[in-house]
Amino acid sequence: MPSKKVIYLGGVPIGGGNPITVQSMLRSSLSDLSSCLQEAWRLLEGGCEIIRVALYDEEQLSNLSSLKRSLKVPLVADVHFVPELAIKALLSGADGVRINPGNMRKVEVIKELARVAREEGKVIRVGVNLGSIPRERRAAYEDDASAMVDLALETIRLLEDEGFENIKVSLKASDVMTTVKAYRLASRVMEYPLHLGITEAGPVWEGAIKSAVGLGILLADGIGDTIRVSLTGDGLKEVEAAYVILRSLGLRKVGVEIVSCPRCGRCEIDLERIVREVEEKVKPIRKYMKVAVMGCVVNGPGEARDADLGIAGGKGKGVIFRKGEILETVSESKLVDRLLKLIKEVEGDEDE
Amino acid sequence: MPSKKVIYLGGVPIGGGNPITVQSMLRSSLSDLSSCLQEAWRLLEGGCEIIRVALYDEEQLSNLSSLKRSLKVPLVADVHFVPELAIKALLSGADGVRINPGNMRKVEVIKELARVAREEGKVIRVGVNLGSIPRERRAAYEDDASAMVDLALETIRLLEDEGFENIKVSLKASDVMTTVKAYRLASRVMEYPLHLGITEAGPVWEGAIKSAVGLGILLADGIGDTIRVSLTGDGLKEVEAAYVILRSLGLRKVGVEIVSCPRCGRCEIDLERIVREVEEKVKPIRKYMKVAVMGCVVNGPGEARDADLGIAGGKGKGVIFRKGEILETVSESKLVDRLLKLIKEVEGDEDE
C-alpha cells in the first residue's frame, strides 16, 4: 500500500495514494545557472514533476535561489557531507533537501536542519545510499537491506525529536533485489512516503531495464510514492522511462502507448520504419491513448481492436481501426500520415 | 516457484528450476533461408538459446529443415491457423512448435499433432495470445486472464488425452498487469513450464521497459522458466534485454554489469563518454563481472568497492579499483584503456 502519511513538497502532495510523481536530477553544475535552466526546462517539457540539483558549494546558493524562482515545479537540493549547507539551501528557496545519512555525522546540525525545515514548511528526504554507508557499520548487519533501513530510522528519529515529520525516505542500492528488500522492509516499519530508485543503474538502455525490474516489482506491490530512474545519459530518458514504468502498471496514464508486434516472417509492410516514425511523432503528446501498429493479420486486428487507434499491415497497404471499427484501407505510403492525423483528433478531443 | 515438470526442447531442459533460457524470433521470412541463417547466427552470438521462426507456408518446410541442420540450438516453428502445418514442421526437423489455440479449431488435427510430437519426442508450446481469442469467447469470462488460462487448459487437456505432456505454456497480452495475472493464475493451476512474454510490447526502448516490468514481477515471484522479450526492432535487443532482466534478479549471471552513476553537478570527468565507450567494448564478453564507472567521490569509491573492477573520477583523472583495492590513479585519457585491459584479465581468469 502507499505510505500512510502525506507530505507536501512545494505544494505537491507525495504519498497517501496521491499520483506517483516523476523526478529527475540535473547533470549541470549549479555553478552554471544558464545550463541548469536549459536542462530543467527540457525536463519539464518531458513531464518531470520534481527537479533535484546537486549543491556542494556555498557560492552556488544564489544560483539555487534564481533557479527556484524560474521553475514552476518543486526544487530539491542534493547535499552530502555538510548539513549546514542543507540548512542554507532551505533558506535560499529550495522546497526540500536530500541528505545522505551515510556521510553526515553532525547530529546537532541535523537537528537544527529539522527545526529550520519545520519552521519553513519544507521537506527533508532521508536519502540512504548503500555505497555511502561506512564499511564497519554495514558489516554489523545481517544484510544490506537492514543496514539501510536502520540508518534511515536512526535519522528519522533525530528529525522527529525536533517535531519534524515532513519526511520522505529513499533506500537505494545498485543491486535490484537488495533495493527491493530494503523498500519492502521500510514499507512495513515506517509511515513516511517512499522515493524509489535503483542507484547507479548504469547506461541508458541497461539502466532503464534494471530500474524497470526493481521499481516494477515494488510498485506492483503498492510500494512507492515518487520515483526517479537513474541513468548515465540524457536526463530526459529518465523521465520517459519513469512514465513507461508507471503506465505499464496503470499507475499514471500519460502519453501515447504504442502496441506493436516484433515483426516476423509474416509481415509484409515496413513495420520497423513505421513504428519508429510514429514513436518519434507522438513523443510530445501528453494525453493518454493506446495506438497499435501491427504487421500482419494474425494478431493485428485482434490487438488493434483494443486500442484507441490502430493499423494492421497487409501487402503494401494497411487497415486503419478506431476503437474496434475499421475506418479505411490505405496504401503503405499514406498510412503514417493518416494515423497521425487521427491521433491528433483524439488528442484534441475533450470528452475522451 | 518454477514449474514442477521439466521438459526437454532439443535436449535443452526447461522448467523445474533449470536455468531460465533466453529466446528470440527471426524477423526474416523462412522463404529466405540465407537471411534466416544470418539473423540466427547473429542472435546466437548474442547468447540466444532458443530460436523461433514463423512457418506459414508448406513451401517453407525444406528451408525449415536446412535451418535446423545449421543451428546448434533448439528451433521452434511458430504456426497459426493450420495445425497440419505444425505436424509437418515436427516431421521436418523442428524441435518444437508453438501453436496458437485462439486461431486453431481442428480438434482432431491437434490430437494428431500431439501423437506425432509424442512419437518424435518433440515439444508443443500452447501459446495463447489475448488478441487472438475470439471476441465472444473472451467476453464470456470475468476477466481476460481467466479467458487466457482457460483456453490454455482446454488445449492442454486435448494434448494430455493423447498421452502427451511435453508441453510449455505462454499467456501473452500486451497489457502488463493482465499478463501478470494470467501467469500467476497459471502457475497455480498447471505444472507445465511457463514461457514468459509481454506481447506487442512496442518499440525497442519502451517495449524493453514494459517487458522488464512484467517479466520482473513474475520472475521475482519465481514464476517463469523461459523468456522472450518481444520488441519491434533488432532481435539482438530482445536477447540483450532478456539477459539484463535475468541478471538484475540474480537469475542468470552473464556478461558485464555496468554500475554507473547518472552524473550530477559534482562530476568532473566526461562520464557519459566513458560509460558509452566501456559499454560498447564489453558487449562481446559473456563472463559475468561487475564494473563500476563512477563520476565522483561521493558514491564512487563506496560502490566501486563492491565491483570486480571500478573507476571513480576526479579532476581530469581517475582512480582504478579491483575488488576494493586501489590499484592506481591514471589520467582521464588513459582511464578506459587501462580499465578494459583489467577487464580482459578478469575475463581470462579461470578461477574466477
Interface residues (C-beta under 8 A of the other chain):
Chain A: M25 L26 R27 S28 S29 L30 S31 V53 A54 L55 Y56 D78 H80 F81 N100 G102 N103 N129 L130 G131 S132 I133 R135 S174 V176 M177 V180 T199 E200 A201 G202 P203 W205 E206 G207 A208 I209 K210 A212 V213 G214 L215 G216 I217 A220 S230 L231 T232 G233 G235 E238 E240 A241 V244 I245 S248 L249 G250 E257 I258 V259 S260 C261 P262 R263 C264 G265 R266 C267 L271 E272 V275 R276 E279 A292 V293 M294 V298 N299 G302 E303 R305 D306
Chain B: M25 L26 R27 S28 S29 L30 S31 V53 A54 L55 Y56 D78 H80 F81 N100 G102 N103 N129 L130 G131 S132 I133 R135 S174 V176 M177 V180 T199 E200 A201 G202 P203 W205 E206 G207 A208 I209 K210 A212 V213 G214 L215 G216 I217 A220 S230 L231 T232 G233 G235 E238 E240 A241 V244 I245 S248 L249 G250 E257 I258 V259 S260 C261 P262 R263 C264 G265 R266 C267 L271 E272 V275 R276 E279 A292 V293 M294 V298 N299 G302 E303 R305 D306
